[in-house]
Amino acid sequence: MGDSDNKQGSKASSERLHPIVRARWAILAVFVALCAWLIPGVANIQNDDDVLAFLPPDHAEVINFQEVAKRFGMTEVALVGLSDDGADLLAPQRVAKIRELSTQIKQLGEVKTALSFVDLPNPVVNEDGLVVDALVPTGMTDPDKIRAQVLGSRDAVGNLISTDGKAAALLVFLIPRDTEGAGAEAFAARRQTLDELRGLVEDQWEGEAYFAGAPYIEMAASSSSRADIERLSPIVIGVLAVASALLLGSVTAAFLNLLVTGLGVALIMGAHGRFDEALTIVSSSTPVMMVALGGAFGMHVLAGYQRREGTSQARASATLDELWKPVLMSGATTAVAFFALYVMPQVPMQRFGMIAGVGVLLLLVLALLVLPALLAVLPDNLLQHKPERPLPIPGRPPWWLLVAIAAVSVFLARGMSADVDTVNVFDEGSEVRVANTFFDDNFGGSTYLQVTIEADIGEAEILRTIRNISEEVRAIEGVVDVRSVYEPVEVLNAALGGRRGVPETTPRAGRVLTYLIGHPAMVQLMTDEADGALIHIKLAPMNGDRQVEATAQIREVVQRYAPSDKLLRVASTKVDAVAEHRDAQTAERLGRLTDTKVDVEQLRAAATKPPAALIAKVIELRDGLDDEEEGVFMMDIPGLQSLDPAKLLVLRDAELEAYMRANLPTAVAEDAEGIAPAAKHLGAWIDEAKGKYKVEGWCAALDLEARCDELRPALAELQDEEWVVPASLELGADAEVREIPADIRLTGQPVIGQAFAQSVTKSLLMSTLVSIAALGVVLLLTRSLFALVPAIWTLAFSAGIIAALGHPISVGTSMVACIALGAGVDFAIHLGFRARSYKQRGAGDRAVRELGAVVVISAVQLALAFSVLLLSEMPPLQQFGIGLAISLVGAALGAVWFTPMLIRGAMRDERGSEGASKSVSKTGH
C-alpha cells in the first residue's frame, strides 16, 4: 500500500470524523470517573486461600470428604516436625523443651489443643486403681526410663516420635474456621494463626522445624502462586513492553498501549476490591493475562493509527473505520473462550471464567473507545507515520503434513491424564515438599487415608468392626501404619481386668470409653460424644498411580464391613447360625494372625472336649470342698474322689445336687442341708474355670500352645455372646436382631486426589467442546467460520507438545485450551479480514505474505513473555506458562499456514468502500 493511498484515506476520514472521535472528551471524562471510582478498590482486595474450593462440589467423594472434614476437623490439624541436627530428642532437657513448647502452642488464640509424645495417655494400674497419666510425666527425668517408656509405646513411635528418637512431631488442632459466614476474612484469620504458630516454634525451638498438614499446605498453595505472580508479573509486563516498542517502532506508542491496558487491568482489579471478589490462586494470574490480551487489542489500533497520515482526529477515525470489526470479533471470541470455563464444576473456575471474559470485554471497550479517543487528542505528530512493511514468511507445509501433525499430536495427547498426587503441585525445593520429605524419612510417610465410622463407639461390635478393618488394611502392601481408637481401648480393657482386645460386652465397652472421652490424644481418633471415630491409614511414599492401587485395595476392605443400608445387625450367639458365623470369622482371623489355615471344625471339636488343664482344675476344686480354710464343708467328706470330673463339667443346679447326694452319703448324713450350697458353689467355680481354660483347649487342638497367651484375646471371642451378622444370614423367626446405625466411609488425600483428577479431565473436555461450539456460532454469524480450522489445529498441536513434555492435565490445562482456541481464532480473523480487502485470486496468500511474519513475531513476543512463568516455584504455573507459549506460537503458525488454503479467491468488499477495503490492519500479537 502506497503513501498516496494513505493520504486519500486520511482526507476522506477528515471529512467525516468517527462518532467515537467526536465524543472523545466525553469518553475520556467517563473513563477518568470510572478509574476514580474503581481503582481505589485495589487497596481492598482480599485473598481467598480456600484451595479445597477447587474440588468439584458435586462429586460424591468430595461431598463425603467435606462432610467428614467438617465433622472430624481433618483439615484443621497442623503438623510441626522437630529435629536438632541429629541430636536425641528423648534427652530430659529436650523432652522438657517439647513439653513447654506444646503448652505455649495451646495458649495461641485459634488453637484448640496440641499433642506431643510427652502428652500421650499412658494407662497404669496401681494400688489406687486405674490411672491414665502422660506418657512422660513431669517427674520422670531419667534418660533411660524416658527412652524405654516412649519407644515402648506403639502409639508414640512412628506417629509422634521417630524410631530412633531423633525426630518428633506435634499435632496442632485448630479451632474450625467459619468459612460460610466470614469468607476471605476467615482465611485471613487462619493465615495469621499459622504465622503466629510458625513464629512461636521458630523462636522457642533451637533446632530445625518443619510445617505441614492441610492448613499449611493450603496456605502454601495460595501464597506461593500469588508470590510468583507478583514477582514475575513485572518481568512479563516488561517483556511485553519492550516487544511492543520494537514491533511498533515507537516507545511512545508502546507507552500509550501499556498505559491504557494498565489502567484497564487496574479497573478489573479494583472491581475485585470494590465488589468483594476475593482473588484465588487462579484469578491471581488475571493481571498477567489481561495485560497480554489487552495489549494485543491496543497493538492493532496503534499499528493502524501509525499507518495513517493527517490530523490526530482523522487518523483515529480512519483507524476505527478499518479495524473496529476485526478487533471486536477478536475480543468477542476471546471472551467467549473464557466464558466456556463456566461449564467446569469448580466454582472458582466458573467465577474466573466469567470475570476473565468480562475483563476481556472491558479491555476491548478501552481499545475501541478510550484508546482512539486518547489518540484523537494527542498532538498531530506525536506518533510518526510508519508505512506498512511486508515481512513475508518463507515456505509453507502442504495440507497433508498439517493433517499429519495434528494426527500425531492427538495420538500423543490421548494418554494425558491428571496427577492424583496433589503434592506434585509444589516444586521439589518448596517448604511443603521439604516438610513431606522430613515426615517420610522419619515417620514412614506423609500421605493419609481415613476410614470414618459414624456410630456409637460404645458398642462392642462397632469396636470389633474398627479392629477388623484396621487389621486387614495393615496387611496391604504400601500401608505403613494404622491408628484407631481400638488400640487405647484394648489396653484399657486389659488394665481394667478384661482381655486385651474388644471389650467382652457393650456395657463394658462403654465403661472403658469413659477413660478416653475428652482426652487430647483422642481428638484425632473419636468425637467427644463417642458417636464417631476415625481410622488413620498412613501410606508409604509412592507415586500417584501406586496410591490409586493401594486406595482401591483399602476400599475393598472397607466395603466388606460397611453395611449398604447403614445398619449393623447384631444377634445373640445362642442362635446356632450366629454361633457358626462367629466361629467361622474367628477362625479366619486366627488364620491371618498365625499365617496358617485354621479349621473351624477343629475349634468346635475342641469346645466339646475339655482340655487336661481344665480336668485337673475341676479335680482340684472337687477335692477342695472339705478344705479346712476354703472348703464348703466343715468336715472331712469321704468319697469326693467318686465324683466324675466329666459329669461335674456338665451337671448343674438340681441335677448336680442330686448327683452329689447320690455319691456322697456321708455328707448327706452329716449335713443334708449343706449339699445344696455345695453344689451351687462348685458349679460356679467350675464354670469360671471352664471360661479360663477353654482357650487352652483351643490352643491344644490347633497345636498353638507356644502362642496361647498371645492368641488368648482372639480365641476368647469364641465365647462372646453377641456378633455382627450379615443381612443375608437366615436366623429363624424367633431370633432377636439388634440394629446399630453405622455409616462407614473411606476418604483422605488420595481419594480426593482421584476425584479431582477425574473432574479436571472431564471438565477439560467439556469446556473445550463448549468453547468450540460457542466460537463456531460467533464465527458463523460473522461469516468467519474458516477461523475455527486453524484454532482446532492449534488445540491439537498444543496438546501433543504438552503431552510430549510430560505435563499432566490440570486446571491450568483448561485455561491453556481456551486461550489456544481464542488465539487461533484471533490471528486467523485478522489475516482473514486482510484477505477480504483484496479483489483478486490468491487473497489469502497475499495477506500472509504481508502480515504473516508480523503475526508470528507477535506470537513469539507473547510466548516469550509467558515463558517467564518458567521461573515460578510451582510446577502448575511453570506448565501454564510453557503451555501458553506453545499454544500462542501454534496459533500463529496455524493461522498463516491455513489462511491461504481456506481463502483462495477474490472476496467481495463487505463495506463497499474502496478506501476502506484498502485499509488493512497490522496485527499486534
Buried (B, 14 or more C-beta within 10 A) or exposed (E): BEEEBBBBBBBBBBEEBBEBBBBBEEBBEBBEEBBEEBBEBBEEBBBBBBBBBBBBBEBEBBBBBBBBBEBBBBBBBBBBBBBBEEEBBBBBEBBBBBBEBBEBBBEBEBBBBBBBBBBBBBBEEEEEEBEBBBBBEEEBEEBEEBBEBBBEBEBBBBBBBBEEBBBBBBBBBBBBBEBEEEBBBBBBBBBEBBEBBBEBBEEBBEBBBBBBBBBBBBBBBBBBBBBBBEEBBEBBBEBBBBBBBEBBEBEBBBBBBBEBBBBBBBBBBBBBBBEEBBBBBBBBBBBBBBBBBBBBBBBBBBBBBBBBBBBBBBBBBBBBBBBBBBBBBBBBBBBBBBBBBBBBBBBBBBBBBBBBBBBBBBBBBBBBBBBBBBBBEBEEEEBEBBEBEBBEBEEBEEEEEBEEBBEBBBEBBEEBBBBBBBBBBBBEEBBBBBBBBBBBEBBBBBBBBBBBBBBBBBBBBBBBBBBBBBBBBEEBEBBBBBBBBBBBBBBBBBBBEBBBBBBBBBEBBBBBBEBBBEBBBBBBBBBEEBBBBBBBBBBBBBEBEBBBEBBEBBBEBBEEBBBEEBBBBBBBBEBEBBBBBBBEBBBBBBBBBBEEEBEBEBBBEBBEEBBEBBBEBBBEBBBBBBEEEEBBBEEEBEEBEEBBBEEBBEBBEEEBBEBBBEBBEBBBEBBEEBBBEBBBBBBEBBEEBBEEBBBBBBBBBBEBEEEBEEBBBBBBBBBBEBBBBEEEBEBEEEBEBEEBEBBBBBBBBBBBBBBBBBBBBBBBBBBBEBBBEBBBEBBEEBEBBBBBBBBBBBBBBBBBBBBEEEBBBBBBBBBBBBBBBBBBBBBBBBBBBBBBBBEEEBBBBBBBBBBBBBBBBBBBBBBBBBBBBBEBBBBBBBBBBBBBBBBBBBBBBBBBBBBBBBBBEBBEBEBEBBBBBBBBBBBBB
